[in-house]
């Protein structure tokens, strides 16, 4: 079994990664279990932040590392919160305050189109010159009233019109089959298989 360090302390992400990688021969260890603190995320793009997080975890663990950067991008807000999704309402991080700010900014706005975006980076070691990079997008729209008890982050406010459900109303297996992170991880797995 191959051990990978997940460059995240987010319990929701860890659960999703473990579920999606369950059929494969990976043991995923969150960086916090190894005493590794979060890396800085100073960049304006998802890909730069993900690479920085993966290299940070690999450098401090000596193991291959997996990192993602993801967020919700709202068309009427010019793509915001984007890379700022986790800290949209400031520190400390709060899903409730982030959602309140997002819904408040969209008050009276007719265009509610949004998409979740995820990028996943895998580095074999800290100086890996060829990190594997995969991305995914999940389209929906932002609603005013939360629905559902599953998921995390913006999920209760992210409606998938074709299903008539929010991301928080989906069973984990269904969410993983559709989500931005699920798409990106399946693409990453395909890249890993090419190397095998």
C-alpha positions as CSV (number, residue, x, y, z in Angstrom):
1,X,0.0,0.0,0.0
2,X,1.3,3.4,-1.0
3,X,1.1,6.2,1.6
4,X,0.2,9.7,0.4
5,X,0.0,12.8,2.5
6,X,-3.1,14.9,2.0
7,X,-2.2,18.5,2.2
8,X,-5.4,19.5,4.0
9,X,-7.0,19.4,7.4
10,X,-10.5,19.6,6.0
11,X,-12.4,16.6,7.3
12,X,-14.9,16.8,4.4
13,X,-12.2,16.7,1.8
14,X,-10.4,13.9,3.6
15,X,-13.7,11.8,3.6
16,X,-14.2,12.5,-0.1
17,X,-10.7,11.6,-1.1
18,X,-10.7,8.4,1.0
19,X,-14.1,7.4,-0.5
20,X,-12.9,8.1,-4.1
21,X,-9.5,6.4,-3.7
22,X,-10.9,3.4,-1.7
23,X,-10.7,1.0,-4.8
24,X,-7.0,1.8,-5.2
25,X,-3.9,0.9,-3.2
26,X,-3.4,4.2,-1.4
27,X,-3.4,5.0,2.3
28,X,-4.1,8.7,2.7
29,X,-2.7,10.4,5.8
30,X,-3.8,13.9,6.5
31,X,-0.8,16.2,7.0
32,X,-2.0,17.2,10.5
33,X,-1.5,13.6,11.7
34,X,2.2,14.2,10.9
35,X,2.3,17.5,12.6
36,X,2.4,19.5,9.4
37,X,0.6,22.8,9.5
38,X,-1.2,24.3,6.5
39,X,0.9,25.9,3.8
40,X,0.4,29.6,2.9
41,X,-2.0,30.1,-0.1
42,X,-0.9,33.5,-1.4
43,X,-1.6,32.9,-5.0
44,X,-4.4,34.2,-7.2
45,X,-4.9,30.9,-9.0
46,X,-6.1,27.5,-7.9
47,X,-3.2,25.7,-9.6
48,X,-0.5,27.7,-7.9
49,X,-2.0,27.3,-4.5
50,X,-2.4,23.5,-5.0
51,X,1.2,23.1,-6.1
52,X,2.4,25.1,-3.2
53,X,0.4,23.0,-0.7
54,X,1.6,19.7,-2.3
55,X,5.3,20.7,-2.3
56,X,5.0,21.9,1.3
57,X,3.5,18.6,2.5
58,X,6.0,16.6,0.5
59,X,8.9,18.6,1.9
60,X,7.9,18.2,5.5
61,X,6.8,14.5,5.3
62,X,9.3,13.1,2.8
63,X,6.3,11.3,1.2
64,X,4.4,11.8,-2.0
65,X,1.7,14.4,-1.5
66,X,-1.7,15.1,-2.8
67,X,-3.2,18.6,-2.6
68,X,-6.3,20.3,-4.0
69,X,-7.5,23.8,-4.2
70,X,-11.1,24.3,-4.9
71,X,-13.9,26.8,-4.5
72,X,-17.1,28.2,-5.8
73,X,-17.0,30.7,-8.7
74,X,-20.0,32.9,-9.2
75,X,-20.6,34.5,-12.6
76,X,-22.3,37.6,-11.3
77,X,-19.4,38.2,-8.9
78,X,-16.7,37.9,-11.6
79,X,-15.6,34.5,-10.4
80,X,-15.5,35.3,-6.7
81,X,-15.2,33.9,-4.1
82,X,-12.9,31.6,-6.2
83,X,-9.6,31.0,-4.5
84,X,-10.9,32.9,-1.5
85,X,-13.9,30.6,-0.9
86,X,-12.7,29.1,2.4
87,X,-12.0,32.5,3.9
88,X,-14.6,34.6,2.0
89,X,-15.9,36.2,5.2
90,X,-12.5,36.4,6.9
91,X,-10.9,34.6,9.7
92,X,-11.6,32.3,11.5
93,X,-13.0,30.2,8.6
94,X,-16.7,29.8,8.9
95,X,-19.0,28.1,6.4
96,X,-22.0,29.9,7.9
97,X,-20.5,33.3,7.6
98,X,-19.2,32.5,4.1
99,X,-22.6,31.5,2.9
100,X,-24.2,34.5,4.6
101,X,-21.9,36.8,2.7
102,X,-22.4,35.1,-0.6
103,X,-26.2,35.1,-0.4
104,X,-26.1,38.7,0.8
105,X,-24.0,39.8,-2.2
106,X,-26.4,38.1,-4.6
107,X,-29.5,39.7,-3.1
108,X,-31.6,41.1,-6.0
109,X,-29.3,39.5,-8.6
110,X,-31.1,37.4,-11.2
111,X,-28.0,35.6,-12.6
112,X,-27.2,32.9,-10.0
113,X,-25.0,30.8,-12.2
114,X,-22.0,29.3,-10.4
115,X,-19.7,26.4,-10.6
116,X,-17.4,24.6,-8.2
117,X,-13.9,24.2,-9.5
118,X,-11.3,21.8,-8.2
119,X,-7.7,21.2,-9.1
120,X,-5.7,18.3,-7.7
121,X,-1.9,18.1,-7.7
122,X,0.1,15.0,-7.0
123,X,3.9,15.3,-6.4
124,X,6.1,12.3,-6.1
125,X,8.6,14.3,-4.0
126,X,9.2,17.9,-3.1
127,X,11.2,18.7,-6.3
128,X,9.0,16.8,-8.7
129,X,9.5,18.6,-12.1
130,X,6.4,16.9,-13.5
131,X,3.6,17.2,-11.0
132,X,0.4,15.5,-12.1
133,X,-2.4,18.0,-12.4
134,X,-6.1,17.3,-12.9
135,X,-9.2,19.6,-12.8
136,X,-12.9,19.4,-12.6
137,X,-15.9,21.7,-12.8
138,X,-19.5,21.2,-11.5
139,X,-22.1,23.7,-12.7
140,X,-25.1,24.8,-10.7
141,X,-26.6,27.9,-9.2
142,X,-26.7,29.7,-5.8
143,X,-30.0,29.6,-3.9
144,X,-31.0,31.8,-1.0
145,X,-32.3,29.2,1.4
146,X,-30.1,26.2,2.4
147,X,-31.3,22.7,1.7
148,X,-29.9,19.4,2.9
149,X,-27.7,18.2,5.7
150,X,-24.8,16.5,3.8
151,X,-21.7,17.9,2.3
152,X,-19.8,21.0,3.6
153,X,-18.9,24.5,2.6
154,X,-21.4,26.0,0.2
155,X,-23.1,22.7,-0.6
156,X,-26.5,23.6,1.0
157,X,-26.7,26.6,-1.3
158,X,-25.4,25.0,-4.5
159,X,-28.4,23.8,-6.5
160,X,-28.0,21.4,-9.4
161,X,-31.0,22.3,-11.5
162,X,-31.1,19.1,-13.5
163,X,-31.5,17.2,-10.3
164,X,-33.6,19.7,-8.4
165,X,-31.3,19.1,-5.4
166,X,-28.5,20.9,-3.7
167,X,-25.1,19.3,-3.3
168,X,-26.0,18.9,0.4
169,X,-29.0,16.8,-0.5
170,X,-27.1,14.2,-2.4
171,X,-25.9,10.9,-1.0
172,X,-22.1,10.8,-0.7
173,X,-21.8,8.3,-3.6
174,X,-23.9,10.5,-5.9
175,X,-22.1,13.6,-5.0
176,X,-18.7,11.9,-5.6
177,X,-19.9,10.8,-9.0
178,X,-20.8,14.3,-10.1
179,X,-18.7,16.7,-8.1
180,X,-15.8,18.9,-9.2
181,X,-13.4,17.0,-6.8
182,X,-14.7,13.6,-8.0
183,X,-14.1,14.6,-11.7
184,X,-10.6,15.9,-10.9
185,X,-9.7,12.8,-8.9
186,X,-10.9,10.4,-11.6
187,X,-8.7,12.3,-14.1
188,X,-5.8,12.1,-11.7
189,X,-6.3,8.4,-11.2
190,X,-6.2,8.0,-15.0
191,X,-2.9,9.9,-15.1
192,X,-1.5,7.7,-12.3
193,X,-2.5,4.6,-14.2
194,X,-0.6,5.8,-17.2
195,X,2.5,5.7,-15.1
196,X,2.0,2.3,-13.6
